[in-house]
Each structure stands twice: as C-alpha cells, then as structure tokens.
C-alpha cells in the first residue's frame, strides 16, 4: 500500500481524489507519515519530448530519452541523445540537462 502513496497524492493535487481519502491510507510511519513534498511534483504541462527533438537535431543525433525531473526545486528536462560515432563504432550516449519550458 505504501507504494501507492505518491500516486494518490498526485491525484489529490490534481483534484481527482478528496484529501480525506488520501489521509485514510495506512502508512508505515503511522499518523505522522510524511506526505508528498511539493518538490516531488512535476508540472503536467512540461513538454520535454519536443525540447529533446531540438537538442538531438542540433547535435546530429537521435533522441533516446526525454523526461522531466525535479532538481533542486526546479523542473528540468533530462535529454539523452545517441550521437553517431566514427568508423562504424557504437553511437555515443550523451546526456543533456535543459531547463523545462
């Protein structure tokens, strides 16, 4: 049940579930269990995919991954691009951290 806590807190923040339902969940810490922190929440409107496509095009590679992440209270996009190597070698994996828009 503990693994569902972050999901239920997200539903409460989005207004899908009333706060009373989330408060009724049992927790390992009892009534003093830690609620989800505001720093754990990533805004829904973050579009890392289009940002990742631009980064991949700029670096001549292929987008492998684009995901929002919260770092230091700020939302960033973690972009992973596969850049072709020379002489038929495996592509290089390059990671970029870009501020979310």
Backbone torsions as a table, in degrees:
resi	resn	phi	psi	omega
1	UNK	NA	-31.0	-178.9
2	UNK	-62.2	-32.9	-179.2
3	UNK	-69.0	-15.6	178.8
4	UNK	-88.3	-12.9	-175.8
5	UNK	-54.4	-49.9	-179.5
6	UNK	-61.0	-37.0	179.8
7	UNK	-65.9	-44.0	-179.6
8	UNK	-66.3	-38.7	177.0
9	UNK	-63.4	-36.7	177.3
10	UNK	-64.6	-41.1	178.1
11	UNK	-64.2	-36.6	178.0
12	UNK	-64.9	-44.9	-179.5
13	UNK	-63.1	-33.4	-179.8
14	UNK	-84.6	-8.6	177.1
15	UNK	88.6	12.8	179.8
16	UNK	-82.2	-25.7	-177.4
17	UNK	-131.7	141.8	179.0
18	UNK	-73.3	150.6	-179.0
19	UNK	-58.7	-28.0	179.3
20	UNK	-62.1	-35.5	179.9
21	UNK	-67.6	-43.7	179.8
22	UNK	-67.0	-35.4	179.9
23	UNK	-70.9	-23.1	-179.1
24	UNK	-81.2	-7.3	-179.9
25	UNK	-70.1	135.1	175.1
26	UNK	-71.0	150.4	178.0
27	UNK	-138.2	158.4	-179.3
28	UNK	-64.8	-28.8	-178.8
29	UNK	-89.0	7.4	-178.5
30	UNK	72.4	-149.3	-178.5
31	UNK	-68.8	-17.2	-178.7
32	UNK	-96.6	20.9	179.8
33	UNK	-60.5	147.4	-178.0
34	UNK	-77.1	123.3	175.0
35	UNK	-73.0	167.9	177.7
36	UNK	-61.3	136.1	179.1
37	UNK	-82.7	151.6	178.7
38	UNK	-61.5	-27.4	180.0
39	UNK	-72.8	-13.4	178.3
40	UNK	-83.7	-11.3	-174.1
41	UNK	-94.0	130.1	178.1
42	UNK	-109.5	128.9	-179.2
43	UNK	-56.0	141.1	-176.6
44	UNK	-69.6	-29.6	-173.9
45	UNK	-78.6	3.8	-178.0
46	UNK	-73.8	125.8	-179.6
47	UNK	-113.8	87.0	-178.8
48	UNK	-79.2	-23.2	-177.1
49	UNK	-62.9	-48.9	-179.1
50	UNK	-66.6	-35.7	175.4
51	UNK	-63.5	-42.0	179.3
52	UNK	-63.6	-38.2	177.8
53	UNK	-62.1	-41.7	179.8
54	UNK	-65.5	-42.0	179.5
55	UNK	-64.8	-41.9	179.9
56	UNK	-64.5	-43.9	178.5
57	UNK	-62.0	-42.4	-178.8
58	UNK	-64.0	-32.2	-176.9
59	UNK	-100.1	5.3	177.1
60	UNK	67.5	31.2	-178.7
61	UNK	-123.6	-169.4	-179.3
62	UNK	-116.7	132.7	179.7
63	UNK	-67.3	124.4	178.6
64	UNK	-104.8	-33.6	-177.2
65	UNK	-157.8	141.9	174.6
66	UNK	-145.9	114.3	-176.0
67	UNK	-142.6	140.4	175.2
68	UNK	-74.8	149.0	179.0
69	UNK	-150.8	147.4	178.9
70	UNK	-97.6	118.3	179.3
71	UNK	-128.8	116.1	178.6
72	UNK	62.7	32.4	179.9
73	UNK	81.4	2.9	179.0
74	UNK	-118.2	142.6	178.3
75	UNK	-87.6	127.1	178.2
76	UNK	-126.9	163.6	173.9
77	UNK	-104.7	126.7	175.1
78	UNK	-96.4	113.1	-175.0
79	UNK	-110.3	128.5	175.4
80	UNK	-115.8	124.0	-177.9
81	UNK	-120.4	136.5	173.6
82	UNK	-96.3	112.8	-177.5
83	UNK	-100.7	127.1	-179.5
84	UNK	-58.0	138.3	177.1
85	UNK	-95.0	170.7	179.7
86	UNK	-89.5	159.9	174.2
87	UNK	60.2	34.2	175.1
88	UNK	71.4	13.3	178.3
89	UNK	-73.7	168.3	176.3
90	UNK	-63.3	148.3	177.9
91	UNK	-64.0	150.4	175.9
92	UNK	-84.7	142.2	176.6
93	UNK	-97.0	116.8	-178.4
94	UNK	-119.2	130.3	-178.9
95	UNK	-107.5	133.4	178.5
96	UNK	-120.7	141.3	173.6
97	UNK	-111.3	117.1	-174.6
98	UNK	-123.3	135.5	176.2
99	UNK	-58.8	136.1	-179.9
100	UNK	-72.9	145.2	178.7
101	UNK	-113.3	NA	NA
